[in-house]
Amino acid sequence: MFMNQKEFVEKIRTEWRKLWRERLDDKVRAEGIARNDYDELFIDKGTIIHATRDFKALNFKEILEEHEILNAERYITPDPHVGGWTKFVKTNITSQKLQRKRLDQLPFEEKTRKQQLKKKGRGWLHL
């Protein structure tokens, strides 16, 4: 049953991509309109799928829940603001490697020596 469910989700996902790739962009009204019927996504031809004002955006997770797919969250990637593998790598792993690499590249003398102050410590102000 798990493989059938996974294959079904992939089928829905390909139709989802096709919907966004083949949409008709109305630049006057700033809307995206579906060109075809997408039965698996419950979208008819001419349905507004993207707009700039007063519009409830389509959600892939809600479509999966309408098909009664168990654990729909595991088939979609998390929002980048919430987190995910990419955000974890950027915040925890990549930043640590860069800091270590920078410290290792500098000779010992340059790590401890401070730069000379400009204008005898007064900064750029001219009094």
Residue, then its C-alpha position, 0 to 999 in steps of 0.5 A: m500500500f505504501m508504494n501505491q500511495k507514493e506512486f499516486v503522490e508522484k502522479i499528483r506532483t507531476e500534474w501539479r508541476k504541469l499546472w504551473r508550467e502551462r498556466l496562462d498569465d493575464k498581465v492586465r489583471a495580474e492573475g494566473i489561469a489554468r489552461n486545462d482541466y486537472d481532475e487529480l488536483f480538483i481544478d477546472k479550466g479557467t480557474i484562477i490559480h494565482a492572483t495578487r489580491d484577495f486570493k487564497a493560494l493553492n496548497f499542495k498539502e491540502i490537495l493531498e489531504e483531500h485525497e486522504i493520503l496519510n502523513a501528507e507532510r512527509y511528501i512535501t518539503p517544509d517551508p524554507h522559513v520554518g526549516g529543512w535540511t538546507k537551512f540546517v546545513k546553512t546555519n549549523i555546518t557551513s558557517q562553522k567550516l567557514q569560520r575555521k577555514r578563515l582562522d586557519q588561513l591567517p598567520f598567527e601574528e595577524k590574528t592577534r595584531k590590531q589595525q592602526l586607528k584612524k585620526k588617532g582614535r577619533g575616527w573620521l570626525h574632523l573637529 
